[in-house]
């Protein structure tokens, strides 16, 4: 695939390479101040790469205006020779240099960037549009150094130019000091992916020089390139639906830096979470020495939530709210942990899912008492917890290093008895997974504790984690449970499942098959569990199960 892309990429500037007859610009001084060693003047170096001399009597140059021409009587430029175009007023300053110069009314070159066009009569021989980024050197981009072509690749590509390394500031009329010194070795990076009511807009760190291919939820999509280098995919998105955009690997910048892997981009139309949909689920405010605080959020709703832009604050302190600057799509029934040190949390607690940790400098969380509030950028409070040390179990030797876990996400956050110390057999914390104290409480008082040891399973029949298993442990017997499986768009997958009788403890299983008996495609699914008490009370729980690809 790369060979095809390279052909297309090369074809974009093939005439400059194969003609063998076109003069080219190989160096220019746009900002001579402060003087490093060369004359205090702009210049443009021309090179003849052909194997024969080139007539230059009608040679012209333009930069942001009318072209200026050499005039009749100018000698031809020999094969492999250089010619330096200099301002007429500064011709004497270049006379001491062993270079061939052509004094003329050289158009001024803007320091920050400009277009330079080289002409022969009315025919354009060469054109480039430079910016200050072409220097690739913060120590040489402030003036006194020329921009020099590295000798290979598209000459109108900033990745193939860099600041001259010559101690005088440049090499007018002789081979460049940067020949063979590649300036750019970094492939293009996706810098923005935005979805709104009209479609998807993509932006990259630099222009893309090869075709872009993408799929949206597996369907090929047309990417329309805009004037500013952005790409647009027309779409009428559905609120609450997660779209999965995949940009195929092997696209490149003009310097020939290719991406090695597909870019997978989840997208969700911005929407404020419904009341009660986003819950504070676990908080560690008194970590061990040198340990890190954390705040866990749980999606208790039926729609995916984009956490980007939400705020975490301690409303009992004067500290400023901390914005979540990362786009993170939290799917129904899933957990995410915010912490200043994801590395510490991953190392300190067992079975942590590393990709569910977000680095965030949390507001100060005092050990004795404080507040955690999650809100929108415009101040709408989504959930808040006033915590204090007395919420921990009284028999704990020390609350240090022990998180507070929410028992029931459907019960009000500040309801009495809805928070408890994490169990010791889980390492005193369950960040990124179901709480050790999670309880499904029915209105008649019967409680069931639910636990999912492994959320990801692979129904490939190899005998290892072939099924999704939900453990339950209850205070009584006689309850009933019904479960249904949905995809994240809310479409039913396996709803024709038998109702089972619950004992004090046991397991509920799903083999990864739909109602037709077929193994479902890999991806996340939502298990809706309904528990019925003998008195007729009903409790619903949403749990995410992830089907892994077959090994």
LINMO-V328410 format. One record per residue. N is the residue number from 1. RES is the residue in one small letter. NEAR is the number of other ideal C-beta (glycine too) atoms within 10 Angstrom. Layout:
n->N res->RES near->NEAR
n->N res->RES near->NEAR
//
This chain:
n->1 res->x near->10
n->2 res->x near->13
n->3 res->x near->7
n->4 res->x near->11
n->5 res->x near->18
n->6 res->x near->15
n->7 res->x near->11
n->8 res->x near->12
n->9 res->x near->23
n->10 res->x near->15
n->11 res->x near->9
n->12 res->x near->14
n->13 res->x near->16
n->14 res->x near->11
n->15 res->x near->10
n->16 res->x near->17
n->17 res->x near->15
n->18 res->x near->10
n->19 res->x near->11
n->20 res->x near->12
n->21 res->x near->14
n->22 res->x near->19
n->23 res->x near->20
n->24 res->x near->17
n->25 res->x near->23
n->26 res->x near->24
n->27 res->x near->26
n->28 res->x near->25
n->29 res->x near->26
n->30 res->x near->24
n->31 res->x near->19
n->32 res->x near->22
n->33 res->x near->10
n->34 res->x near->10
n->35 res->x near->13
n->36 res->x near->17
n->37 res->x near->11
n->38 res->x near->22
n->39 res->x near->21
n->40 res->x near->12
n->41 res->x near->16
n->42 res->x near->21
n->43 res->x near->27
n->44 res->x near->24
n->45 res->x near->25
n->46 res->x near->26
n->47 res->x near->20
n->48 res->x near->22
n->49 res->x near->16
n->50 res->x near->16
n->51 res->x near->9
n->52 res->x near->10
n->53 res->x near->14
n->54 res->x near->20
n->55 res->x near->11
n->56 res->x near->19
n->57 res->x near->14
n->58 res->x near->15
n->59 res->x near->25
n->60 res->x near->21
n->61 res->x near->23
n->62 res->x near->17
n->63 res->x near->19
n->64 res->x near->12
n->65 res->x near->8
n->66 res->x near->8
n->67 res->x near->16
n->68 res->x near->17
n->69 res->x near->18
n->70 res->x near->18
n->71 res->x near->12
n->72 res->x near->7
n->73 res->x near->6
n->74 res->x near->16
n->75 res->x near->12
n->76 res->x near->13
n->77 res->x near->21
n->78 res->x near->14
n->79 res->x near->13
n->80 res->x near->11
n->81 res->x near->14
n->82 res->x near->20
n->83 res->x near->24
n->84 res->x near->22
n->85 res->x near->23
n->86 res->x near->26
n->87 res->x near->18
n->88 res->x near->11
n->89 res->x near->11
n->90 res->x near->17
n->91 res->x near->15
n->92 res->x near->11
n->93 res->x near->16
n->94 res->x near->20
n->95 res->x near->10
n->96 res->x near->8
n->97 res->x near->16
n->98 res->x near->6
n->99 res->x near->17
n->100 res->x near->16
n->101 res->x near->19
n->102 res->x near->22
n->103 res->x near->16
n->104 res->x near->19
n->105 res->x near->12
n->106 res->x near->20
n->107 res->x near->21
n->108 res->x near->13
n->109 res->x near->21
n->110 res->x near->15
n->111 res->x near->15
n->112 res->x near->10
n->113 res->x near->14
n->114 res->x near->17
n->115 res->x near->14
n->116 res->x near->20
n->117 res->x near->18
n->118 res->x near->22
n->119 res->x near->19
n->120 res->x near->20
n->121 res->x near->12
n->122 res->x near->8
n->123 res->x near->10
n->124 res->x near->14
n->125 res->x near->21
n->126 res->x near->20
n->127 res->x near->15
n->128 res->x near->22
n->129 res->x near->12
n->130 res->x near->21
n->131 res->x near->12
n->132 res->x near->15
n->133 res->x near->15
n->134 res->x near->23
n->135 res->x near->24
n->136 res->x near->19
n->137 res->x near->15
n->138 res->x near->8
n->139 res->x near->8
n->140 res->x near->18
n->141 res->x near->18
n->142 res->x near->15
n->143 res->x near->15
n->144 res->x near->21
n->145 res->x near->26
n->146 res->x near->30
n->147 res->x near->29
n->148 res->x near->29
n->149 res->x near->23
n->150 res->x near->22
n->151 res->x near->15
n->152 res->x near->13
n->153 res->x near->21
n->154 res->x near->20
n->155 res->x near->20
n->156 res->x near->19
n->157 res->x near->23
n->158 res->x near->25
n->159 res->x near->23
n->160 res->x near->22
n->161 res->x near->29
n->162 res->x near->25
n->163 res->x near->24
n->164 res->x near->26
n->165 res->x near->16
n->166 res->x near->19
n->167 res->x near->8
n->168 res->x near->16
n->169 res->x near->22
n->170 res->x near->27
n->171 res->x near->22
n->172 res->x near->30
n->173 res->x near->20
n->174 res->x near->15
n->175 res->x near->13
n->176 res->x near->25
n->177 res->x near->18
n->178 res->x near->25
n->179 res->x near->13
n->180 res->x near->8
n->181 res->x near->13
n->182 res->x near->17
n->183 res->x near->22
n->184 res->x near->22
n->185 res->x near->9
n->186 res->x near->11
n->187 res->x near->20
n->188 res->x near->22
n->189 res->x near->12
n->190 res->x near->14
n->191 res->x near->11
n->192 res->x near->11
n->193 res->x near->17
n->194 res->x near->13
n->195 res->x near->20
n->196 res->x near->11
n->197 res->x near->10
n->198 res->x near->12
n->199 res->x near->15
n->200 res->x near->22
n->201 res->x near->15
n->202 res->x near->24
n->203 res->x near->15
n->204 res->x near->19
n->205 res->x near->14
n->206 res->x near->20
n->207 res->x near->12
n->208 res->x near->19
n->209 res->x near->22
n->210 res->x near->22
n->211 res->x near->13
n->212 res->x near->16
n->213 res->x near->18
n->214 res->x near->21
n->215 res->x near->14
n->216 res->x near->16
n->217 res->x near->12
n->218 res->x near->8
n->219 res->x near->7
n->220 res->x near->9
n->221 res->x near->19
n->222 res->x near->11
n->223 res->x near->16
n->224 res->x near->11
n->225 res->x near->13
n->226 res->x near->11
n->227 res->x near->5
n->228 res->x near->6
n->229 res->x near->13
n->230 res->x near->16
n->231 res->x near->19
n->232 res->x near->15
n->233 res->x near->19
n->234 res->x near->10
n->235 res->x near->18
n->236 res->x near->7
n->237 res->x near->17
n->238 res->x near->10
n->239 res->x near->10
n->240 res->x near->18
n->241 res->x near->15
n->242 res->x near->19
n->243 res->x near->17
n->244 res->x near->14
n->245 res->x near->21
n->246 res->x near->16
n->247 res->x near->21
n->248 res->x near->16
n->249 res->x near->15
n->250 res->x near->19
n->251 res->x near->22
n->252 res->x near->19
n->253 res->x near->25
n->254 res->x near->23
n->255 res->x near->24
n->256 res->x near->22
n->257 res->x near->17
n->258 res->x near->17
n->259 res->x near->19
n->260 res->x near->8
n->261 res->x near->9
n->262 res->x near->14
n->263 res->x near->17
n->264 res->x near->9
n->265 res->x near->18
n->266 res->x near->16
n->267 res->x near->20
n->268 res->x near->21
n->269 res->x near->17
n->270 res->x near->12
n->271 res->x near->12
n->272 res->x near->15
n->273 res->x near->23
n->274 res->x near->14
n->275 res->x near->11
n->276 res->x near->14
n->277 res->x near->19
n->278 res->x near->22
n->279 res->x near->24
n->280 res->x near->23
n->281 res->x near->26
n->282 res->x near->27
n->283 res->x near->23
n->284 res->x near->28
n->285 res->x near->25
n->286 res->x near->21
n->287 res->x near->22
n->288 res->x near->14
n->289 res->x near->6
n->290 res->x near->7
n->291 res->x near->17
n->292 res->x near->17
n->293 res->x near->22
n->294 res->x near->29
n->295 res->x near->26
n->296 res->x near->26
n->297 res->x near->27
n->298 res->x near->24
n->299 res->x near->25
n->300 res->x near->19
n->301 res->x near->19
n->302 res->x near->16
n->303 res->x near->19
n->304 res->x near->22
n->305 res->x near->26
n->306 res->x near->21
n->307 res->x near->22
n->308 res->x near->15
n->309 res->x near->14
n->310 res->x near->23
n->311 res->x near->20
n->312 res->x near->21
n->313 res->x near->20
n->314 res->x near->21
n->315 res->x near->15
n->316 res->x near->17
n->317 res->x near->13
n->318 res->x near->7
n->319 res->x near->13
n->320 res->x near->10
n->321 res->x near->16
n->322 res->x near->18
n->323 res->x near->14
n->324 res->x near->20
n->325 res->x near->12
n->326 res->x near->12
n->327 res->x near->16
n->328 res->x near->18
n->329 res->x near->18
n->330 res->x near->22
n->331 res->x near->18
n->332 res->x near->23
n->333 res->x near->25
n->334 res->x near->23
n->335 res->x near->22
n->336 res->x near->24
n->337 res->x near->26
n->338 res->x near->27
n->339 res->x near->24
n->340 res->x near->14
n->341 res->x near->18
n->342 res->x near->21
n->343 res->x near->12
n->344 res->x near->18
n->345 res->x near->25
n->346 res->x near->16
n->347 res->x near->11
n->348 res->x near->20
n->349 res->x near->22
n->350 res->x near->11
n->351 res->x near->13
n->352 res->x near->20
n->353 res->x near->16
n->354 res->x near->10
n->355 res->x near->10
n->356 res->x near->18
n->357 res->x near->21
n->358 res->x near->18
n->359 res->x near->12
n->360 res->x near->20
n->361 res->x near->10
n->362 res->x near->20
n->363 res->x near->23
n->364 res->x near->12
n->365 res->x near->22
n->366 res->x near->15
n->367 res->x near->12
n->368 res->x near->11
n->369 res->x near->14
n->370 res->x near->20
n->371 res->x near->17
n->372 res->x near->25
n->373 res->x near->19
n->374 res->x near->23
n->375 res->x near->17
n->376 res->x near->13
n->377 res->x near->13
n->378 res->x near->8
n->379 res->x near->8
n->380 res->x near->12
n->381 res->x near->13
n->382 res->x near->21
n->383 res->x near->23
n->384 res->x near->15
n->385 res->x near->22
n->386 res->x near->14
n->387 res->x near->23
n->388 res->x near->13
n->389 res->x near->15
n->390 res->x near->9
n->391 res->x near->17
n->392 res->x near->19
n->393 res->x near->13
n->394 res->x near->6
n->395 res->x near->6
n->396 res->x near->13
n->397 res->x near->6
n->398 res->x near->9
n->399 res->x near->20
n->400 res->x near->13
n->401 res->x near->17
n->402 res->x near->23
n->403 res->x near->28
n->404 res->x near->26
n->405 res->x near->25
n->406 res->x near->24
n->407 res->x near->18
n->408 res->x near->20
n->409 res->x near->22
n->410 res->x near->14
n->411 res->x near->15
n->412 res->x near->10
n->413 res->x near->17
n->414 res->x near->11
n->415 res->x near->11
n->416 res->x near->7
n->417 res->x near->10
n->418 res->x near->20
n->419 res->x near->21
n->420 res->x near->17
n->421 res->x near->20
n->422 res->x near->24
n->423 res->x near->16
n->424 res->x near->11
n->425 res->x near->8
n->426 res->x near->18
n->427 res->x near->18
n->428 res->x near->21
n->429 res->x near->29
n->430 res->x near->26
n->431 res->x near->30
n->432 res->x near->23
n->433 res->x near->25
n->434 res->x near->23
n->435 res->x near->28
n->436 res->x near->21
n->437 res->x near->22
n->438 res->x near->22
n->439 res->x near->20
n->440 res->x near->21
n->441 res->x near->21
n->442 res->x near->22
n->443 res->x near->11
n->444 res->x near->12
n->445 res->x near->11
n->446 res->x near->21
n->447 res->x near->15
n->448 res->x near->24
n->449 res->x near->19
n->450 res->x near->19
n->451 res->x near->17
n->452 res->x near->17
n->453 res->x near->11
n->454 res->x near->13
n->455 res->x near->20
n->456 res->x near->14
n->457 res->x near->20
n->458 res->x near->19
n->459 res->x near->19
n->460 res->x near->16
n->461 res->x near->10
n->462 res->x near->10
n->463 res->x near->6
n->464 res->x near->9
n->465 res->x near->15
n->466 res->x near->15
n->467 res->x near->14
n->468 res->x near->24
n->469 res->x near->17
n->470 res->x near->21
n->471 res->x near->14
n->472 res->x near->21
n->473 res->x near->14
n->474 res->x near->22
n->475 res->x near->14
n->476 res->x near->16
n->477 res->x near->12
n->478 res->x near->13
n->479 res->x near->24
n->480 res->x near->14
n->481 res->x near->22
n->482 res->x near->17
n->483 res->x near->21
n->484 res->x near->16
n->485 res->x near->21
n->486 res->x near->18
n->487 res->x near->15
n->488 res->x near->20
n->489 res->x near->12
n->490 res->x near->12
n->491 res->x near->7
n->492 res->x near->13
n->493 res->x near->20
n->494 res->x near->20
n->495 res->x near->13
n->496 res->x near->9
n->497 res->x near->15
n->498 res->x near->7
n->499 res->x near->10
n->500 res->x near->15
n->501 res->x near->10
n->502 res->x near->20
n->503 res->x near->13
n->504 res->x near->11
n->505 res->x near->12
n->506 res->x near->14
n->507 res->x near->11
n->508 res->x near->19
n->509 res->x near->13
n->510 res->x near->21
n->511 res->x near->13
n->512 res->x near->23
n->513 res->x near->14
n->514 res->x near->17
n->515 res->x near->13
n->516 res->x near->8
n->517 res->x near->8
n->518 res->x near->10
n->519 res->x near->15
n->520 res->x near->17
n->521 res->x near->12
n->522 res->x near->14
n->523 res->x near->12
n->524 res->x near->18
n->525 res->x near->22
n->526 res->x near->21
n->527 res->x near->22
n->528 res->x near->18
n->529 res->x near->19
n->530 res->x near->14
n->531 res->x near->23
n->532 res->x near->17
n->533 res->x near->21
n->534 res->x near->13
n->535 res->x near->12
n->536 res->x near->9
n->537 res->x near->15
n->538 res->x near->12
n->539 res->x near->21
n->540 res->x near->11
n->541 res->x near->22
n->542 res->x near->19
n->543 res->x near->20
n->544 res->x near->20
n->545 res->x near->22
n->546 res->x near->16
n->547 res->x near->20
n->548 res->x near->14
n->549 res->x near->9
n->550 res->x near->11
n->551 res->x near->7
//
